[in-house]
């Protein structure tokens, strides 16, 4: 409580992304590839996944949740996820780098991303636009995070007040979810 904090809104954009899978693509068996269980952002994103499923009257199936390490080296976890859930129709990744590893695992298992299975990520990094098909993701602007950090630091020099800033996130729809168009949801 005694420290300032500048962080991303891990909830709003991810909730929109999962609702997009449910309402626009009729996905019901949505897997989640989380980051470490000891990472705050990973925990918050996993909680958002669970809460969004419950809000849509979908059960939380712990067999649909695996844990990576926020790197692209999560093929083993994704292979386990699809092996244990042959009826899976979507996978939500807690970041774009893990989605990149997930693409490798899905392609090796003969899934057509955006057709056989919907995929979404989080961060909107260059990885997202360089994947094929391009990755539907949650935009978390590192530029805006840095800007807010500098702005907050300058405000701290004039005040003793502890500032907490949450940088908004938004859904960026591309082709990996099954959509044909690229749109930005503000």
Residue pairs with C-beta under 8 A, 6 or more apart in sequence:
1 162
2 162
3 162
4 152
4 156
4 162
4 163
4 164
4 165
5 164
5 165
6 145
6 148
6 149
6 152
6 164
6 165
6 167
7 41
7 145
7 165
7 166
7 167
8 41
8 140
8 145
8 166
8 167
8 169
9 166
9 167
9 168
9 169
10 41
10 44
10 45
10 48
10 169
11 44
11 48
12 168
12 169
12 170
13 122
13 138
13 139
13 140
13 168
13 169
13 170
13 171
14 45
14 48
14 49
14 52
14 92
14 122
14 138
14 169
15 48
15 51
15 52
16 138
16 170
16 171
16 185
17 92
17 120
17 122
17 136
17 137
17 138
17 171
18 30
18 48
18 49
18 52
18 53
18 92
18 120
19 52
19 56
20 120
20 136
20 171
20 173
20 177
21 27
21 30
21 90
21 92
21 118
21 120
21 177
22 28
22 30
22 52
22 56
22 58
24 177
24 179
25 89
25 90
25 118
25 177
25 178
27 89
27 90
27 118
28 58
28 89
29 61
29 64
29 85
29 87
29 88
29 89
29 90
30 49
30 53
30 58
30 64
30 88
30 89
30 90
30 91
30 92
31 64
31 65
31 66
31 81
31 82
31 85
31 88
31 90
31 91
31 92
32 46
32 49
32 64
32 65
32 66
32 91
32 92
32 93
32 94
33 66
33 67
33 68
33 74
33 77
33 78
33 81
33 91
33 92
33 93
33 94
33 98
33 99
33 102
34 42
34 43
34 45
34 46
34 65
34 66
34 67
34 68
34 94
35 41
35 42
35 45
35 67
35 68
35 69
35 70
35 94
35 95
35 98
36 42
36 67
36 69
36 70
37 43
37 67
39 70
41 94
42 67
42 70
42 94
45 94
45 122
46 65
46 94
49 65
49 92
50 60
53 59
53 60
54 60
63 84
63 85
64 81
64 85
64 88
66 74
66 77
66 78
66 80
66 81
67 77
68 74
68 77
68 93
68 94
68 98
68 101
70 94
70 95
70 97
70 98
71 97
71 98
71 101
72 97
72 98
72 100
72 101
72 104
73 101
74 98
74 101
74 102
74 105
75 101
75 102
75 104
75 105
75 108
78 91
78 101
78 102
78 105
78 106
79 105
79 109
81 88
81 91
82 88
82 105
82 106
82 109
82 111
88 117
89 117
89 118
90 117
90 118
90 119
90 120
90 177
91 102
91 106
91 117
91 118
91 119
91 120
92 120
93 99
93 102
93 119
93 120
93 121
93 122
94 122
95 121
95 122
95 123
96 121
96 122
96 123
96 124
96 125
96 127
96 128
96 135
96 137
97 123
97 125
97 127
98 121
99 119
99 120
99 121
99 127
99 128
99 131
99 135
99 137
99 176
100 127
100 131
102 119
103 113
103 119
103 131
106 113
106 117
106 119
107 113
111 117
113 119
113 133
113 176
114 133
114 175
114 176
114 177
114 178
114 179
115 178
118 136
118 176
118 177
118 178
119 135
119 136
119 176
119 177
120 135
120 136
120 137
120 138
120 176
120 177
121 127
121 128
121 135
121 136
121 137
121 138
121 176
122 137
122 138
122 140
123 137
123 138
123 139
123 140
124 137
124 138
124 139
124 140
124 141
124 172
127 135
128 134
128 135
128 137
128 172
128 174
129 135
129 174
131 176
133 174
133 175
133 176
134 174
134 175
134 176
134 182
135 174
135 176
136 171
136 172
136 173
136 174
136 175
136 176
136 177
136 179
137 172
137 174
138 169
138 170
138 171
138 172
139 169
139 170
139 171
139 172
139 184
140 167
140 169
141 167
144 167
145 167
148 165
148 167
152 163
152 165
155 161
155 163
156 163
170 184
170 185
170 186
171 184
171 185
172 182
172 183
172 184
172 185
173 179
173 181
173 182
173 183
173 184
173 185
174 182
175 182
